[in-house]
């Protein structure tokens, strides 16, 4: 058992001395320390438990960082009235999937329903639609024209632009593939003058495609949440994965400030 932090762990950076203690349990005092959530230090922390020592919450420490807990999340979930129905909770349009990544479209659709969207529509190529629809019983579908390899065709961008007017939010990118035609398709629905302005979640191949477009953030239409893993944010920023992982907090913060959007840097201890 380590008290406050394991011996040899840097409480700010998570770096470890070569002789550091690897604790089974860390009883940290007052509030968690950043280094307990940053690797390699996080691996030495073991089970983390916060022990109160009487510090006032608002005056204990000056920091812009906070730990997401079940309590914090539950307090921010919107109230769901007893007389509500699916129309009360918004419409989400998901643009996802390709023949090699059918599961991505199924997982994304299931997650959108599970997290509370009232009506979910999966927009995907006709080939993916035929298979995904056998697994999904709640979402509706928008089958799109496809290329010879079964990915979404560029001409479908106009259909997305028109249909997006009926939705409150969009998820774009999960398992789309990285073909040149997909990159141009995404440019049309994200960066063009006709791009929908509704809030978007940009994931996976939407991010990989944006990484090929210089200064894309200056043309992005509407607010967005970008959800890169270390490899994707490395491509977007021109850094290496090692550089990103060396300081995950600052990497996510700098990206968010440059792009002026919300950034969710995935990985062990998502930032």
N, C-alpha and C positions, 0 to 999 in steps of 0.2 A: 504494500500500500504506500503510495506517495502522497504527501501532504502538499497542497497547492499546485505544484508541478513536479514531474519526475526530475530527479537530480540530473543535470546535464542537458536539459531542454531549454532552449531560448524561448521565453514566454511571448516575445513579439513575432519572431520569424518562424518558429517551429524547427529550427536547425538543432542538430544533436551532437553532443560531444561523443567521441569514440568510446568513452567509458560510461555513457549515460545509462541510467536505470530504465529497464522496460517494466513498467508497473502492470499488475493485474487490475488494479483500481487506483484512480486518482481522485482524491477528495480536495477539490479546488475551493479556495476560500473567497467568500463574498460574491464574486462573479467569474465567469469563465475567462480565460486568457486566449488571445488569438492563436498563439503557438500550439495550443492543444488541438486545434482544428486544421493545422497546416502540416503537411508531410515534409520530412520524415517524422517529426515530433508526434503527430497524431497516432502513429503506429506504436509509440512508446507509452501512450496515455492509458490504454486499457479502457475499462468501464469508467466513465466520467460521472461524478456526482458533485453537485454544487452545495457547499455548506454555508448557510447564512451566518454572518458574524456581526450583524447589526448595522451594516452600512446602508444609508439612505439610498434608494434606487437612483434617484435623479442626480444625486450629488456624489455618487461613488467614484465616477470616472468620466472624463471628457472623451467621448469617442463617437465616430460616425457608424460604428459597426454594431450589429446585434445578431443574436443567435435565433434562428427560426425554431420555435417550439410548437407543439400541438396546441397549447393555450393561445399563443399569438395568432396562429392560423384560425382557430375556431372563433376568436373574437372579431375577426375581419370577414367571415363568411356572411353574405347577405341573408336577411331574414326571408324565410319561405312561408308565405301565408297559407293557412289551411284550405282556403278556397281557391288556391292557385291551380294552374294547369300548364301544359308544356309551352303554351304561348306566353306565359308569364316570365320565362327564364331565357329568352333570347334564342337567336338562330345563328348557328355556326356553320360556315362553309369550309370544308377541308379539301385541299388540293394535294393529293398524295398518291404514292404507289406507282409501280412499274412491274413488268413481268418478273424481274429478279428480286423485287422487294414488295411482294404482295402483303406480307405480314405487317409492313410498316403502315399501310393504309388501314388494316384491321385494328392494330394496336392504337393508332391515333384516334380512330372513330370510337372505339370502346372507351378510351380515356376521356374523350370529350363528353360522352354521355355520363360516365361515372362521376365526373367533377361538376355536373350540374347543368349543362346546356339543355335548353328545352327541346330544341330540334336540331339535329345534326344531319348535314348533307355531305356525302363523300363524292367529290368530283374527281374522276379518274378515267383512264383509258378504257375503251370498251372491253379489251381483253382482261384487264384487272377487275373491272366491274363484274364480269360473269363469274369470277371465282370468289371475290370478296363478298358478294351478295349472298353466297351460301353460308357465310359465317356470321353475318351481321343481321340481326332481326329488328333493331330499332331505327338505325339511320335510314334516311332516304338517299337517293343516288342521282347523280348527274353524269351519265356516260358521255365521254368526250371522244372526238375523232382522234385517231392514233396514227403513228408512223408505221413503217414496215416492221420495226422491231418491237412494236406494242407499247411504246411510250406515248405520252400526250403530244399531239401535233400542234404546231405553231398556230394554225388557224383557229384553234380552240380558245385562244386568248380573248377574242371578241365575245365569245359565249360566256366566259368567266366575268368579263367586265360588265356585261349586261345583267347576269344573274346575281352578282355581288350586291346589287342595289337592294335586294330583298333580305340581306343578312346584316347582323350586328357586328360580326367579327369573322376573321379568316385564319386558318392554319395553312401554311404553305411550305412544302419542301420535303416532307418525310418520304424517303424512298423514291424520289422522282427520277433519278439517274442524272448523269452529268454530261449529256450529249450537247453539242452546239445548238441544236434546235430547242432543247429544254431551256438553255441559258437565254435564248432570244424570247421564248415564251414567257419566262419569268420577268425579263426586262419589260415586256409589254404590260404585265399585270402588277408590277411593282414600281416601275420608274417612269412610265410614259405619262403623257398628259391625261390619258383616259384611265389610268390606274385608279382602282377604288381607294377612297380615303379612309375607310373604316379601319379600326385597330386590327393589327395582324400579329400572329406568332410566326416567326421565321425560323425554320429548323433545317438541319441536314443539308440536302442538295440545294435548297434556296440559298443557304449561306455559301456553299461551294461555288454556286454560279455567280453570286455577288462578288466573290473574291476575284473573279476574272474581269470585273468592270471597274475601271478607275473612278475614284471619288463617288462611288455609288450612293453613299449616305447623303450627299447633297441633292440627290434626285428622288430619294425614297418618299413616297406619298403616304402621309398619315402616320400615326403613332405605331410603334412596333415593339415587341419583345423578341429579342434574338437569343437563341438557345444553343450556342456552340459548345462542342466538347473541345479539349485542348488542341487537337489537330485542326479543327475548323477555325478556331480563333487565331491560330498561328497563320493559316492561309490568309485570313482576312486582314491581319495586321502586318504581315511580312516578317514575323518573328519565328523562332523555332519552338517546338513543343517544350524543349528543355527550358527555354527562357520563360515561357508561360507558366510552367509548373514551378519554377523557382520562386515566383511571387504571384500566386493566383489572385489574391485580393487586388493588388495594384493593376494587374493585367486587365481584369474585368472593369475596374473603375476607369482606367484610361480609355478603354474602348467605349464605355458608356458615355464618357464626356466628349469624345471625338465624334461619335455617331449621333449623340443627343437622343439616345433611345435606352430602354431597359435592356440590360445584358444579364443572362443567366449562364454562367460558366459551369458546365456540368462536370461531373467527376466525383471522386470520393470527397465528401463535404462540398457540395455545390455552393457556388458563390452567386 
